[in-house]
Amino acid sequence: MCDGHDSSIGIHNATSLGGLGLAGPRAAHHAAPDGGGLFVPPVGDVARCTNRPPTQREGTLLHDDQLEHFLNEGLITEIVRPIKSGKEASVILCRANRRSTGEDLLALKRFHPLDRRDFRDDGLYRDGEWIKERRIRVALEKKTRFGREVQGGIWVNREWEALRTLWEAGAPVPRPIERTEEAILMTYIGDEDVAAPQLRSYEPDDLREAEDLFGQLMRAVELMLFCDVVHGDLSPYNVLVWNERITVIDLPQAVDPRRNRHAQALLERDIGTICGHFDRYGVPSSPGDLAADLWTGWTYADLVPEDLRGSW
């Protein structure tokens, strides 16, 4: 079984955002480190990263420390195009520096400014986490501006740690490259012309392919659980399909089943949602039994020989 991540990382001794491990620009490890504004060009165009002011034709200047960090670290060389924008984050396709990242293209997930983020009540997902500093606990409970900053930092940190844990275990997730307190650079799924579609908009060719995709997802859920990670919001919206392989994305709400009392219910919901999607294609399943079997297997994992784990 892989080593599970510790949901308390950077939280127990936090006295500020820096104490959470979220403020330093070198919070991550990448292949080899080593400038100004970055441009997001209109879709289908490419604008190079440069310090000169943009013209109206070239697009909107993204002039902030978050984007400049990845350029200055020699990880990306230019912005290709926006990929998508959601309630809490947007994703941008970047041309990578192959010498430092080993990739040609990367996805940059930028979390929106605090006043644009649609923060849900994350008490369900934070259950079991302990923040030692009373000032921070109170700010989170009262949802002050500082509390929202901490909350946003926790979500970015949680996704980063989940991605690192799962990638190292061989789970089908993007490889995390580098992070700041408001953005994560990761491997991109798709090609330069089109991003991998979400499962919700992907139509399998036949029942065999649908069953194969379903099996891949159940294996991914099982591996994640054995790494002490429950996605917590798994749906056809955060699963990508490319070359008949699935990739699980969007993990800021992931929970540790060793600490979170709601983990079993969240696992059941995740599996029920996926089973419901594949039921449309005639893939038979019993979500209650699947969730119960996975939870029992995780509960008694130490008693199961390594070569017998992973029945999917």
VOMARVO-782486 format. One record per residue (C-alpha): x, y, z; residue number from 1; residue in one letter. Coordinates in steps of 0.5 Angstrom, whole numbers. Each point is the difference from the previous one (the first is absolute). Layout:
<drenkes>
[[X, Y, Z], NUM, "A"];
...
</drenkes>
This chain:
<drenkes>
[[0, 0, 0], 1, "M"];
[[3, 7, -2], 2, "C"];
[[1, 5, 6], 3, "D"];
[[-6, 4, 1], 4, "G"];
[[1, 8, 0], 5, "H"];
[[-1, 3, 7], 6, "D"];
[[-6, 5, 0], 7, "S"];
[[3, 4, 6], 8, "S"];
[[6, 2, -4], 9, "I"];
[[2, 7, 0], 10, "G"];
[[-6, 1, 5], 11, "I"];
[[1, -2, 7], 12, "H"];
[[6, 6, 1], 13, "N"];
[[-3, 5, -4], 14, "A"];
[[0, 7, 2], 15, "T"];
[[-1, 3, -7], 16, "S"];
[[-1, -1, -7], 17, "L"];
[[8, -1, 0], 18, "G"];
[[-1, -5, 6], 19, "G"];
[[-5, -4, -4], 20, "L"];
[[6, -1, -5], 21, "G"];
[[-4, 4, -5], 22, "L"];
[[3, 7, -1], 23, "A"];
[[7, -2, -3], 24, "G"];
[[1, 0, -7], 25, "P"];
[[5, -6, 0], 26, "R"];
[[-5, -5, 4], 27, "A"];
[[1, -5, -5], 28, "A"];
[[5, -5, -3], 29, "H"];
[[1, 0, -8], 30, "H"];
[[5, -3, -4], 31, "A"];
[[5, 6, -1], 32, "A"];
[[-2, 8, 2], 33, "P"];
[[3, 4, -5], 34, "D"];
[[-11, 19, -7], 35, "G"];
[[-6, 5, 2], 36, "G"];
[[-7, 0, -2], 37, "G"];
[[-4, -6, -4], 38, "L"];
[[-5, 1, -5], 39, "F"];
[[-6, -4, -1], 40, "V"];
[[-1, 0, -8], 41, "P"];
[[-7, -1, -3], 42, "P"];
[[-1, -7, -1], 43, "V"];
[[3, -3, -6], 44, "G"];
[[6, 5, 1], 45, "D"];
[[7, 0, 3], 46, "V"];
[[3, 6, 4], 47, "A"];
[[7, -1, 3], 48, "R"];
[[1, 2, 7], 49, "C"];
[[4, 7, 0], 50, "T"];
[[1, 6, 4], 51, "N"];
[[-3, 5, -5], 52, "R"];
[[-7, 3, 1], 53, "P"];
[[-5, -4, -4], 54, "P"];
[[-4, 3, -6], 55, "T"];
[[-8, -1, 0], 56, "Q"];
[[1, -5, -6], 57, "R"];
[[5, -5, 4], 58, "E"];
[[-5, -1, 6], 59, "G"];
[[0, 1, 8], 60, "T"];
[[6, 1, 4], 61, "L"];
[[0, -5, 6], 62, "L"];
[[5, 4, 4], 63, "H"];
[[1, -3, 6], 64, "D"];
[[5, -3, 5], 65, "D"];
[[-4, -7, -1], 66, "Q"];
[[1, 0, -8], 67, "L"];
[[7, 3, 0], 68, "E"];
[[3, -5, 5], 69, "H"];
[[-1, -6, -5], 70, "F"];
[[3, 4, -5], 71, "L"];
[[6, 2, 4], 72, "N"];
[[1, -7, 3], 73, "E"];
[[1, -2, -8], 74, "G"];
[[-6, -5, 1], 75, "L"];
[[-4, 4, -6], 76, "I"];
[[2, 4, -6], 77, "T"];
[[-7, 2, -3], 78, "E"];
[[-8, 0, 1], 79, "I"];
[[-3, -4, -5], 80, "V"];
[[-8, 1, 1], 81, "R"];
[[-5, 0, 6], 82, "P"];
[[-3, -7, 1], 83, "I"];
[[-5, 1, 5], 84, "K"];
[[-3, 5, 5], 85, "S"];
[[-4, -3, 6], 86, "G"];
[[-3, 3, 7], 87, "K"];
[[7, -1, 4], 88, "E"];
[[5, 0, -6], 89, "A"];
[[2, 1, -7], 90, "S"];
[[5, -5, -4], 91, "V"];
[[5, 3, -5], 92, "I"];
[[4, -4, -5], 93, "L"];
[[7, 2, 0], 94, "C"];
[[6, -2, -4], 95, "R"];
[[5, -4, 4], 96, "A"];
[[8, 1, 1], 97, "N"];
[[1, -7, -2], 98, "R"];
[[7, 0, 3], 99, "R"];
[[-3, 2, 7], 100, "S"];
[[-6, -4, 0], 101, "T"];
[[0, -6, -5], 102, "G"];
[[-6, 3, -3], 103, "E"];
[[-2, 3, -6], 104, "D"];
[[-7, 3, 2], 105, "L"];
[[-2, 1, 7], 106, "L"];
[[-7, 2, 4], 107, "A"];
[[0, 6, 5], 108, "L"];
[[-5, 0, 5], 109, "K"];
[[-1, 7, 2], 110, "R"];
[[-5, 1, 6], 111, "F"];
[[-4, 6, 0], 112, "H"];
[[1, 6, 4], 113, "P"];
[[-4, -1, 7], 114, "L"];
[[-6, 5, -2], 115, "D"];
[[-1, -4, -6], 116, "R"];
[[0, -7, 3], 117, "R"];
[[-6, -4, 1], 118, "D"];
[[2, -3, 7], 119, "F"];
[[-4, -6, 2], 120, "R"];
[[-1, -1, 8], 121, "D"];
[[6, -5, 0], 122, "D"];
[[-1, -2, 7], 123, "G"];
[[-2, -7, -2], 124, "L"];
[[6, 0, -4], 125, "Y"];
[[5, 3, 6], 126, "R"];
[[-3, -5, 5], 127, "D"];
[[6, -3, 4], 128, "G"];
[[5, 5, -2], 129, "E"];
[[3, 4, 6], 130, "W"];
[[2, 7, 0], 131, "I"];
[[4, 2, 6], 132, "K"];
[[0, 7, -1], 133, "E"];
[[-6, 3, 4], 134, "R"];
[[0, 6, -4], 135, "R"];
[[-1, -4, -7], 136, "I"];
[[-5, -4, 3], 137, "R"];
[[-4, 5, 2], 138, "V"];
[[1, 4, -7], 139, "A"];
[[-2, -6, -4], 140, "L"];
[[-7, -1, 5], 141, "E"];
[[-2, 7, -1], 142, "K"];
[[2, 0, -8], 143, "K"];
[[4, 7, 1], 144, "T"];
[[4, 2, -6], 145, "R"];
[[6, -3, 3], 146, "F"];
[[-3, -6, 2], 147, "G"];
[[-2, -1, -8], 148, "R"];
[[7, 1, -2], 149, "E"];
[[2, -5, 5], 150, "V"];
[[-6, -5, -3], 151, "Q"];
[[2, 2, -7], 152, "G"];
[[7, -2, 2], 153, "G"];
[[-2, -7, 3], 154, "I"];
[[-4, -2, -6], 155, "W"];
[[6, 2, -5], 156, "V"];
[[5, -4, 5], 157, "N"];
[[-5, -6, 1], 158, "R"];
[[0, -1, -8], 159, "E"];
[[7, 1, -1], 160, "W"];
[[2, -5, 6], 161, "E"];
[[-6, -5, -3], 162, "A"];
[[3, 0, -7], 163, "L"];
[[7, -1, 3], 164, "R"];
[[-2, -6, 4], 165, "T"];
[[-4, -3, -6], 166, "L"];
[[5, 1, -6], 167, "W"];
[[5, -3, 4], 168, "E"];
[[-4, -6, 1], 169, "A"];
[[-2, -1, -7], 170, "G"];
[[-7, 3, 0], 171, "A"];
[[-3, 3, -6], 172, "P"];
[[1, 7, 2], 173, "V"];
[[4, 6, -3], 174, "P"];
[[7, 0, 2], 175, "R"];
[[1, 6, 4], 176, "P"];
[[6, 5, -2], 177, "I"];
[[0, 6, 5], 178, "E"];
[[-4, 4, 4], 179, "R"];
[[-1, 7, 3], 180, "T"];
[[-6, 2, 5], 181, "E"];
[[-5, 1, -5], 182, "E"];
[[2, -4, -6], 183, "A"];
[[3, -7, -2], 184, "I"];
[[4, -2, -6], 185, "L"];
[[-2, -7, -3], 186, "M"];
[[1, -5, -6], 187, "T"];
[[-5, 2, -5], 188, "Y"];
[[-5, -6, -3], 189, "I"];
[[-2, 1, -7], 190, "G"];
[[4, 3, -6], 191, "D"];
[[1, 7, -2], 192, "E"];
[[-6, 1, -4], 193, "D"];
[[-5, -3, 5], 194, "V"];
[[0, -2, 7], 195, "A"];
[[-2, -7, 2], 196, "A"];
[[-8, 0, 1], 197, "P"];
[[-3, -1, 7], 198, "Q"];
[[-4, -6, 1], 199, "L"];
[[-7, 3, 0], 200, "R"];
[[1, 2, -8], 201, "S"];
[[4, -6, -2], 202, "Y"];
[[-4, -6, -4], 203, "E"];
[[3, -7, 1], 204, "P"];
[[0, -3, -7], 205, "D"];
[[-3, -7, 3], 206, "D"];
[[-2, -3, 6], 207, "L"];
[[7, -3, 0], 208, "R"];
[[3, 7, 1], 209, "E"];
[[-5, 2, 5], 210, "A"];
[[2, -6, 4], 211, "E"];
[[7, 1, 0], 212, "D"];
[[0, 7, 2], 213, "L"];
[[-5, -2, 6], 214, "F"];
[[5, -5, 2], 215, "G"];
[[6, 5, -1], 216, "Q"];
[[-4, 5, 5], 217, "L"];
[[-1, -5, 5], 218, "M"];
[[7, -2, 0], 219, "R"];
[[2, 7, 1], 220, "A"];
[[-5, 1, 6], 221, "V"];
[[3, -6, 3], 222, "E"];
[[7, 2, -1], 223, "L"];
[[-2, 7, 3], 224, "M"];
[[-3, -3, 6], 225, "L"];
[[6, -4, 1], 226, "F"];
[[4, 6, 0], 227, "C"];
[[-5, 3, 5], 228, "D"];
[[-3, 5, -5], 229, "V"];
[[-7, 0, -1], 230, "V"];
[[-2, 5, -6], 231, "H"];
[[-6, 3, 4], 232, "G"];
[[-3, 3, -7], 233, "D"];
[[1, -6, -5], 234, "L"];
[[-5, 1, -6], 235, "S"];
[[0, 0, -8], 236, "P"];
[[2, 8, 1], 237, "Y"];
[[7, -2, 3], 238, "N"];
[[2, -6, -4], 239, "V"];
[[4, 1, -7], 240, "L"];
[[0, -5, -6], 241, "V"];
[[6, 0, -4], 242, "W"];
[[2, -6, -5], 243, "N"];
[[-5, -4, 4], 244, "E"];
[[4, 1, 7], 245, "R"];
[[-3, 4, 5], 246, "I"];
[[3, 5, 5], 247, "T"];
[[-3, 3, 6], 248, "V"];
[[0, 7, 1], 249, "I"];
[[-2, 5, 5], 250, "D"];
[[2, -2, 7], 251, "L"];
[[0, 6, 5], 252, "P"];
[[-6, -3, 4], 253, "Q"];
[[4, -7, 1], 254, "A"];
[[-1, -3, 7], 255, "V"];
[[4, -5, 4], 256, "D"];
[[-4, -6, 2], 257, "P"];
[[5, -1, 6], 258, "R"];
[[-3, 7, 3], 259, "R"];
[[-6, 2, -3], 260, "N"];
[[-6, -3, 3], 261, "R"];
[[-4, 1, -7], 262, "H"];
[[5, -3, -4], 263, "A"];
[[-5, -6, -1], 264, "Q"];
[[-6, 3, -2], 265, "A"];
[[4, 5, -5], 266, "L"];
[[3, -7, -3], 267, "L"];
[[-7, -3, -1], 268, "E"];
[[-2, 7, -3], 269, "R"];
[[6, 0, -5], 270, "D"];
[[-1, -7, -2], 271, "I"];
[[-8, 1, -1], 272, "G"];
[[1, 6, -4], 273, "T"];
[[5, -4, -5], 274, "I"];
[[-4, -7, 0], 275, "C"];
[[-6, 5, -2], 276, "G"];
[[3, 3, -6], 277, "H"];
[[2, -7, -2], 278, "F"];
[[-6, -3, 1], 279, "D"];
[[-3, 4, -6], 280, "R"];
[[5, -4, -5], 281, "Y"];
[[-3, -7, 3], 282, "G"];
[[6, -1, 5], 283, "V"];
[[-3, -4, 6], 284, "P"];
[[3, 2, 7], 285, "S"];
[[-2, 0, 7], 286, "S"];
[[2, 6, 3], 287, "P"];
[[-2, -2, 7], 288, "G"];
[[4, -6, 0], 289, "D"];
[[6, 3, -4], 290, "L"];
[[1, 5, 5], 291, "A"];
[[-1, -5, 6], 292, "A"];
[[5, -4, -3], 293, "D"];
[[5, 5, -1], 294, "L"];
[[-1, 3, 7], 295, "W"];
[[1, -7, 3], 296, "T"];
[[6, -1, -4], 297, "G"];
[[3, 6, 2], 298, "W"];
[[-2, -1, 7], 299, "T"];
[[4, -6, 1], 300, "Y"];
[[5, 1, -5], 301, "A"];
[[6, -2, 4], 302, "D"];
[[-3, -7, 0], 303, "L"];
[[0, 0, -7], 304, "V"];
[[6, -3, -4], 305, "P"];
[[3, 5, -5], 306, "E"];
[[-1, -4, -6], 307, "D"];
[[-7, -1, 2], 308, "L"];
[[-2, 7, 0], 309, "R"];
[[-3, 3, -6], 310, "G"];
[[-6, -5, -3], 311, "S"];
[[-2, 5, -5], 312, "W"];
</drenkes>
